[in-house]
């Protein structure tokens, strides 16, 4: 709650112009000077954050620093300057469009959302090219709510949290790095409002409810009082939550459910300890392949995975193999266009077709296993034949390392992502030959209910509590445990404490999520018993619709954990 501070859109306009051959090197030098200034800005922000002990926030700035080193972006811009004889601003803008188009073709939502990072990085470089000053976000008045078209993670991390009460932006998503930084700072934020900047002038009273995704302009006195009470309760809850981070993730009757972290970048590992993560439950490796003209080498894979293995010790890390389609590469993979790439040549299907690419990654993972506990997770397995074929390729990779005299753990576990309905149906067969299961609820729900959750016209049908989904997960867990293997969940459901007791009743062994969600899930887990979860699940399975099940679950969780589920109607 506070007064609106409107940050005007940057307006980084420039004049596209042609240049002569004699000015090419000078123009490229001007581009590199802007790049270096942008890097130095981010390094300074990162160092200030680290000096304050803000490791999680600083690690996200590493992502932007890496993007400023991106060969596709940098070399592509240089190439356009040379070949098209255009100024650096024009070339950079053209290159940005190409990169964003590549991200748009990616089916995986969490990767597609990273296009905002690219846009923000380019904007920072563009500011230096056109001579537009970076706004000083630390020097603001007390009690303001920042409203802007966009804020980068670096901008967000610089906000003076003693003065800024929250922020709202036109663009962005709840899983963007900007939103993640806001959560880690405890700043209420609502992003992706499309045109909030068009509805404010500056100075208006405003309420930002980051939990509910609500922005209230010029609230009434009664609404202000209601939200002030909610804010006090929420601040108390956050203080209490962090007390749970170092505690064991077990129920009142001693049932242990491992709570692990999903990561995209190695730099995120440094912050896992403060949230109580028991290692990495899902390391998404796709970023090693994106925005580059070549393929990552075995050595690149090895160094990356070795760092993960050593830094999460004594815990382990589950490394998912490539989960992209061939059309996402700027390198030599040549695949025909597909009408529905989400169901086409991607993930394990692409890896089994392009075996050398697959084996290069596998050798990197296997070599890293000599330095710490790692597991291999195979995505989009649809049946036993694919699992067997993938395991044969893993054995080939082991034999190649043996011939080279390279050390690795011969007992590396190989698990299966259960995200395709056919895999769920034959879970009993897969469980006989896999070492563990990891249920990818995001895709499992989409494929089972035949919906696209990012299509606004059918997104309402994305129902985690649909009877079919609950029954499928129950069957998967039963089949896995029947063969003596563990089963976890690594989809978005895992991070929502609303479902924690449901997973407890289902008998899950592990939940993997954004690290910052772990304390809240752990708090619910430690206040319950295994029987509480089983009783709740029995009731849920009696409902014939997801809507009825969700209404019941919300009532029950609010009743059982009134301090953990705070809602407020305006």
C-alpha positions in Angstrom: 0.0 0.0 0.0 1.4 3.4 -0.9 1.4 6.2 -3.5 2.0 5.5 -7.2 5.5 6.4 -8.5 5.1 6.1 -12.3 8.2 5.3 -14.2 7.8 6.5 -17.8 8.5 4.0 -20.6 12.2 4.3 -21.6 11.5 5.6 -25.1 14.8 4.4 -26.4 14.2 5.7 -29.9 17.0 5.8 -32.4 17.5 6.7 -36.1 18.2 3.6 -38.3 21.1 4.6 -40.6 23.4 3.2 -43.1 27.2 3.4 -42.6 30.1 3.3 -44.9 32.7 0.4 -45.0 35.3 2.6 -43.3 33.0 3.0 -40.2 32.3 -0.7 -39.7 35.0 -1.3 -37.1 34.3 2.0 -35.3 30.6 1.0 -35.1 31.4 -2.4 -33.7 33.7 -0.9 -31.2 30.9 1.4 -30.1 28.7 -1.6 -29.7 31.3 -3.4 -27.5 31.7 -0.3 -25.4 28.0 -0.3 -24.7 28.2 -4.0 -23.9 31.0 -3.5 -21.4 29.2 -0.6 -19.7 26.1 -2.8 -19.3 28.2 -5.6 -17.9 29.9 -3.3 -15.4 26.6 -2.0 -14.2 25.3 -5.5 -13.6 28.6 -6.5 -11.8 28.3 -3.4 -9.5 24.7 -4.3 -8.7 25.7 -7.9 -8.1 28.5 -7.0 -5.7 26.3 -4.6 -3.8 23.7 -7.4 -3.4 26.4 -9.9 -2.3 27.7 -7.5 0.2 24.2 -7.4 1.7 24.1 -11.2 1.8 21.5 -11.3 -1.0 22.8 -14.4 -2.8 19.6 -15.5 -4.5 19.1 -12.1 -6.1 22.7 -11.8 -7.1 22.6 -15.3 -8.8 19.7 -14.1 -11.0 21.9 -11.2 -12.3 24.4 -13.9 -13.4 21.7 -14.8 -16.0 21.8 -11.3 -17.5 25.6 -11.3 -17.4 25.7 -14.6 -19.3 23.3 -13.2 -21.9 25.6 -10.3 -22.5 28.3 -12.9 -23.4 25.9 -14.8 -25.6 27.7 -15.5 -28.9 24.5 -15.6 -31.0 23.5 -12.1 -29.7 26.9 -10.5 -29.9 28.3 -12.1 -33.0 24.9 -11.8 -34.8 24.9 -8.1 -34.1 28.4 -7.7 -35.4 27.6 -9.7 -38.5 24.6 -7.4 -39.3 26.7 -4.3 -38.9 29.3 -5.7 -41.3 27.0 -7.3 -43.9 24.1 -4.8 -43.9 26.2 -1.7 -43.3 23.9 -0.4 -40.6 24.4 1.2 -37.2 24.7 -0.8 -34.0 21.3 0.2 -32.6 19.6 -1.0 -35.8 21.6 -4.2 -35.9 20.9 -4.9 -32.2 17.2 -4.4 -32.6 17.1 -6.7 -35.6 19.1 -9.4 -33.7 16.7 -9.0 -30.7 13.7 -9.8 -33.0 15.4 -12.9 -34.3 16.2 -14.2 -30.8 12.6 -13.5 -29.6 11.2 -15.3 -32.6 13.3 -18.3 -31.7 12.0 -18.2 -28.1 8.4 -18.0 -29.4 8.9 -21.3 -31.1 9.8 -23.0 -27.9 6.9 -25.1 -26.5 8.2 -25.2 -22.9 6.6 -22.2 -21.2 9.3 -21.7 -18.6 11.9 -21.2 -21.4 9.6 -19.1 -23.5 9.2 -16.7 -20.6 12.9 -16.2 -20.5 12.6 -14.0 -23.5 11.9 -11.1 -21.1 15.5 -11.6 -19.8 16.8 -11.2 -23.4 14.6 -8.1 -24.0 15.8 -6.5 -20.7 19.5 -7.2 -21.4 19.2 -5.6 -24.9 17.4 -2.6 -23.5 20.3 -2.1 -21.0 22.8 -2.1 -23.9 20.6 0.1 -26.0 20.5 2.7 -23.2 24.2 3.1 -23.5 24.2 3.2 -27.2 21.6 6.0 -27.4 22.9 7.8 -24.2 19.7 7.4 -22.2 20.5 7.4 -18.4 19.6 4.5 -16.3 17.0 5.6 -13.6 18.2 5.7 -10.0 15.8 3.4 -8.3 17.4 3.7 -4.9 16.7 7.4 -4.6 12.9 7.4 -4.3 10.5 8.9 -1.7 9.1 6.9 1.2 6.0 4.7 0.8 5.8 4.5 -3.0 4.5 1.7 -5.2 6.5 1.7 -8.5 4.4 1.4 -11.6 6.4 0.8 -14.8 6.1 -0.8 -18.3 8.8 -3.3 -17.3 11.5 -3.8 -14.6 14.5 -6.1 -15.0 15.8 -8.3 -12.2 18.6 -5.8 -11.8 16.2 -2.9 -11.5 14.1 -4.8 -9.0 17.1 -5.8 -6.9 18.1 -2.1 -6.6 14.7 -1.0 -5.3 15.1 0.5 -1.8 12.8 -1.9 0.1 12.7 0.5 3.1 10.9 3.0 0.8 9.3 1.0 -2.0 6.2 -0.9 -0.9 5.7 -2.9 -4.1 5.5 -2.6 -7.9 3.2 -3.4 -10.9 4.3 -3.7 -14.5 2.6 -3.9 -17.9 4.6 -7.0 -19.0 6.2 -10.0 -17.4 4.9 -13.2 -15.8 4.7 -14.8 -12.4 7.6 -17.1 -13.2 9.9 -14.4 -14.7 13.2 -13.6 -13.0 11.8 -10.2 -12.0 8.9 -11.8 -10.2 11.3 -14.3 -8.5 13.5 -11.4 -7.3 10.5 -9.6 -6.0 9.4 -12.6 -4.0 12.9 -13.1 -2.5 12.9 -9.5 -1.4 9.4 -9.8 0.1 8.1 -7.1 -2.2 4.5 -7.4 -3.3 4.4 -7.4 -7.1 1.8 -7.9 -9.8 3.2 -8.3 -13.3 1.8 -8.7 -16.8 -1.1 -6.2 -16.4 -0.7 -5.1 -20.0 -1.6 -1.4 -19.6 -1.5 -0.5 -15.9 0.8 2.5 -16.8 -2.0 3.9 -18.9 -4.4 4.0 -15.9 -2.2 6.0 -13.5 -0.8 9.5 -13.4 1.3 9.2 -10.3 0.5 10.1 -6.7 -2.7 8.0 -6.5 -3.3 5.7 -3.5 -2.8 2.1 -4.5 -2.9 -1.4 -3.0 -0.7 -4.2 -4.5 -1.7 -7.8 -3.5 1.0 -10.0 -4.9 -0.6 -13.2 -3.5 -3.9 -12.7 -5.3 -2.5 -10.7 -8.3 -4.7 -7.7 -7.5 -4.1 -4.0 -7.9 -6.6 -1.6 -6.4 -6.5 2.1 -7.4 -7.9 4.7 -5.0 -9.2 2.1 -2.5 -11.9 3.0 0.0 -11.2 3.4 3.7 -12.7 0.0 4.6 -10.6 -1.7 1.9 -7.5 0.0 3.3 -8.2 -1.3 6.8 -8.9 -4.8 5.5 -5.7 -5.0 3.6 -3.7 -3.5 6.4 -4.8 -6.4 8.6 -3.9 -8.8 5.8 -0.4 -7.3 5.5 0.3 -7.6 9.2 -0.7 -11.3 9.2 1.3 -11.9 6.0 4.5 -10.3 7.5 4.2 -12.4 10.6 3.8 -15.6 8.4 6.9 -14.8 6.4 9.0 -14.4 9.5 7.7 -17.7 10.8 8.3 -19.5 7.5 12.0 -18.9 7.4 12.2 -20.6 10.8 11.2 -23.8 9.1 13.9 -23.8 6.4 16.6 -25.7 8.4 14.1 -28.2 9.9 13.7 -31.7 8.6 10.9 -32.1 6.0 8.8 -34.7 7.9 5.4 -35.0 9.3 4.3 -35.1 13.0 4.3 -38.9 12.8 7.8 -39.0 11.2 7.0 -39.5 7.5 9.8 -37.9 5.5 9.1 -36.2 2.1 12.2 -34.8 0.5 11.8 -31.2 -0.6 14.3 -30.3 -3.4 14.8 -27.4 -5.8 14.2 -26.9 -9.5 17.0 -24.9 -11.1 17.8 -23.6 -14.6 21.3 -22.1 -13.9 24.2 -23.3 -11.8 24.4 -20.0 -10.1 21.1 -20.7 -8.3 22.7 -23.4 -6.2 24.3 -20.9 -3.8 21.0 -19.9 -2.4 19.5 -23.4 -1.9 20.8 -23.9 1.6 19.0 -20.8 3.1 15.6 -22.3 2.0 16.3 -25.8 3.3 16.5 -27.6 -0.1 17.7 -31.2 0.0 19.7 -30.9 -3.2 18.4 -30.5 -6.8 15.3 -32.4 -7.8 15.3 -31.1 -11.4 18.1 -29.4 -13.3 16.8 -28.2 -16.6 19.7 -28.3 -19.0 18.1 -26.6 -22.1 19.9 -23.3 -21.6 23.1 -24.9 -22.6 21.7 -25.3 -26.1 19.8 -22.1 -26.6 21.0 -18.8 -28.3 24.2 -20.2 -29.8 25.4 -21.2 -33.3 27.1 -24.4 -32.2 26.3 -27.3 -29.8 27.8 -27.6 -26.3 30.8 -29.8 -26.1 31.3 -32.7 -23.8 33.7 -30.6 -21.8 31.1 -27.8 -21.4 28.5 -30.3 -20.2 31.0 -31.9 -17.8 32.2 -28.6 -16.2 28.6 -27.5 -15.7 27.4 -30.7 -14.2 30.6 -31.2 -12.1 29.9 -27.8 -10.5 26.3 -28.8 -9.7 27.4 -32.1 -8.2 30.1 -30.6 -6.0 28.1 -27.6 -4.8 25.0 -29.5 -3.8 27.0 -32.1 -1.8 26.2 -33.9 0.5 22.9 -33.9 -1.3 22.4 -35.0 -4.9 21.2 -33.6 -8.2 18.8 -35.0 -10.8 19.8 -33.8 -14.2 17.2 -33.9 -16.9 18.5 -34.6 -20.4 17.7 -32.3 -23.3 14.0 -31.5 -23.5 13.7 -29.4 -26.6 12.7 -29.9 -30.2 15.2 -29.8 -33.1 13.6 -26.6 -34.4 14.9 -24.7 -31.4 18.6 -25.0 -32.4 20.5 -22.4 -34.3 23.0 -25.2 -35.1 23.1 -28.1 -37.6 20.1 -30.1 -36.6 17.8 -30.2 -39.6 14.2 -31.2 -38.9 11.1 -30.5 -41.0 8.4 -28.1 -39.9 5.7 -29.6 -37.7 2.1 -28.7 -37.3 2.2 -29.5 -33.6 5.8 -29.5 -32.3 4.7 -30.1 -28.7 3.8 -33.6 -29.8 6.5 -33.9 -32.4 10.3 -34.6 -32.6 11.5 -33.4 -29.2 13.0 -34.5 -25.9 13.9 -38.2 -25.8 12.6 -38.7 -29.4 15.1 -36.1 -30.7 17.9 -37.6 -28.5 17.3 -41.1 -29.9 17.4 -39.7 -33.4 20.5 -37.5 -32.9 22.5 -40.0 -30.8 25.8 -38.2 -30.9 24.2 -35.1 -29.4 22.6 -37.3 -26.7 25.8 -39.2 -25.9 27.8 -36.0 -25.7 25.5 -34.8 -22.9 25.4 -38.3 -21.2 29.2 -38.5 -21.1 29.3 -35.1 -19.4 26.7 -36.2 -16.8 28.5 -39.5 -16.2 31.9 -37.8 -15.8 30.3 -35.5 -13.2 29.1 -38.5 -11.3 32.7 -39.1 -10.2 32.5 -35.8 -8.2 29.1 -36.2 -6.5 25.7 -37.9 -6.5 23.9 -37.2 -9.8 20.9 -39.0 -11.4 19.8 -39.0 -15.1 16.2 -38.1 -15.8 14.8 -38.9 -19.2 12.0 -36.6 -20.4 8.8 -37.5 -22.5 9.2 -41.2 -22.3 6.0 -42.7 -23.7 6.7 -46.4 -23.3 9.1 -49.2 -22.4 10.8 -49.3 -25.8 12.0 -45.8 -25.5 13.3 -46.4 -22.0 15.2 -49.5 -23.1 16.7 -47.7 -26.1 17.8 -44.7 -24.0 19.4 -47.0 -21.5 21.3 -48.7 -24.3 22.7 -45.4 -25.4 23.7 -44.7 -21.8 25.6 -48.0 -21.7 27.3 -47.0 -25.0 28.4 -43.7 -23.4 29.8 -45.6 -20.4 31.7 -48.0 -22.6 33.3 -45.0 -24.5 34.4 -43.5 -21.2 35.8 -46.8 -20.1 37.9 -47.1 -23.2 39.2 -43.6 -22.6 40.0 -44.5 -18.9 37.7 -41.7 -17.6 36.2 -42.1 -14.2 32.5 -42.2 -13.5 30.0 -43.8 -11.2 28.8 -47.0 -12.9 25.8 -47.1 -10.7 24.3 -43.8 -11.8 20.5 -44.0 -11.4 18.3 -43.5 -14.5 14.8 -42.2 -14.0 11.8 -41.5 -16.1 9.7 -38.4 -16.4 6.0 -39.4 -16.2 4.4 -36.7 -18.2 2.8 -38.6 -21.1 -0.5 -40.4 -20.4 0.8 -43.6 -22.0 3.7 -43.7 -19.6 1.3 -43.3 -16.7 -0.8 -46.2 -17.9 2.2 -48.5 -18.3 3.9 -47.2 -15.1 4.0 -50.8 -13.8 6.2 -51.9 -16.8 8.4 -48.8 -16.6 8.9 -49.2 -12.9 10.5 -52.6 -13.4 13.4 -51.0 -15.5 13.7 -47.4 -14.1 15.4 -46.5 -10.9 12.9 -43.7 -10.0 10.0 -41.7 -11.4 9.5 -38.0 -11.5 6.0 -36.8 -12.4 5.9 -33.7 -14.6 2.4 -32.5 -13.7 2.5 -29.5 -16.1 2.6 -31.7 -19.2 0.7 -34.6 -17.7 -2.3 -32.4 -17.0 -2.1 -30.8 -20.4 -1.8 -34.0 -22.4 -4.4 -35.9 -20.3 -7.0 -33.2 -20.5 -6.1 -32.2 -24.1 -5.6 -28.5 -23.3 -3.0 -25.8 -23.9 -2.7 -23.9 -20.6 -1.2 -20.9 -22.3 -4.2 -20.6 -24.6 -6.4 -18.1 -22.8 -9.5 -19.6 -24.4 -9.0 -23.1 -22.8 -6.7 -22.3 -19.9 -9.6 -22.7 -17.5 -9.6 -26.4 -18.3 -6.1 -26.8 -16.7 -7.4 -28.5 -13.6 -4.8 -30.2 -11.3 -7.6 -31.7 -9.2 -9.5 -33.3 -12.1 -10.5 -36.8 -11.0 -8.5 -38.2 -13.9 -5.3 -36.5 -12.7 -5.7 -37.6 -9.1 -6.4 -41.2 -10.2 -3.4 -41.2 -12.6 -1.0 -40.0 -9.9 -2.4 -42.4 -7.4 -1.9 -45.3 -9.8 1.7 -44.1 -10.7 2.7 -44.0 -7.1 1.2 -47.4 -6.3 3.0 -49.0 -9.3 6.3 -47.3 -8.5 6.2 -48.4 -4.8 5.2 -51.9 -5.9 8.5 -52.2 -7.6 10.4 -50.5 -4.8 11.3 -47.3 -6.5 10.8 -43.7 -5.4 8.5 -41.3 -7.1 8.4 -37.5 -6.9 6.7 -34.5 -8.5 8.6 -31.7 -10.2 5.7 -29.7 -11.7 4.2 -26.4 -10.5 1.8 -28.3 -8.2 4.7 -29.2 -6.0 5.3 -25.5 -5.0 1.8 -24.8 -4.0 1.1 -25.7 -0.3 -2.5 -26.1 -1.2 -1.6 -29.6 -2.5 0.9 -30.6 0.1 -1.5 -32.8 2.1 -2.8 -34.3 -1.2 0.7 -35.4 -2.1 1.2 -36.7 1.5 -1.9 -38.8 1.1 -0.8 -40.1 -2.3 2.5 -41.2 -0.7 5.0 -39.1 -2.8 8.6 -39.5 -1.7 9.8 -36.2 -3.1 8.6 -32.7 -4.2 10.8 -30.5 -6.3 10.1 -26.8 -6.7 11.4 -23.3 -6.8 13.6 -23.1 -3.7 11.8 -20.1 -2.2 8.6 -22.2 -2.0 10.2 -24.8 0.2 9.7 -23.2 3.7 6.0 -22.7 3.1 5.5 -26.3 1.9 7.6 -27.6 4.8 5.6 -25.6 7.3 2.4 -27.4 6.2 4.1 -30.7 6.0 5.5 -30.5 9.6 2.0 -29.6 11.0 0.3 -32.6 9.6 0.4 -36.4 9.9 0.4 -39.0 7.1 -3.1 -40.0 8.1 -4.3 -36.4 7.7 -3.2 -36.6 4.1 -4.8 -40.0 3.5 -8.1 -38.8 5.0 -8.1 -35.7 2.8 -7.3 -37.7 -0.3 -10.2 -40.1 0.4 -12.6 -37.2 0.5 -11.2 -35.6 -2.7 -11.5 -38.8 -4.7 -15.3 -38.8 -3.9 -15.9 -35.7 -6.0 -16.8 -36.0 -9.6 -15.6 -32.6 -10.7 -12.4 -30.6 -10.3 -14.4 -27.5 -9.3 -16.0 -29.3 -6.4 -12.7 -30.9 -5.3 -10.9 -27.5 -5.3 -13.6 -25.7 -3.3 -13.5 -28.5 -0.7 -9.7 -28.5 -0.6 -9.5 -24.8 -0.1 -12.0 -24.9 2.8 -10.3 -27.8 4.4 -6.8 -26.3 4.2 -8.0 -22.9 5.4 -9.6 -24.7 8.4 -6.6 -26.9 9.2 -4.0 -24.2 8.6 -5.6 -20.8 9.1 -2.3 -18.9 9.3 -1.0 -20.4 6.1 -3.9 -19.7 3.7 -4.8 -16.0 4.0 -7.4 -14.6 1.6 -9.0 -11.2 1.5 -11.9 -9.9 -0.6 -11.7 -6.2 -1.6 
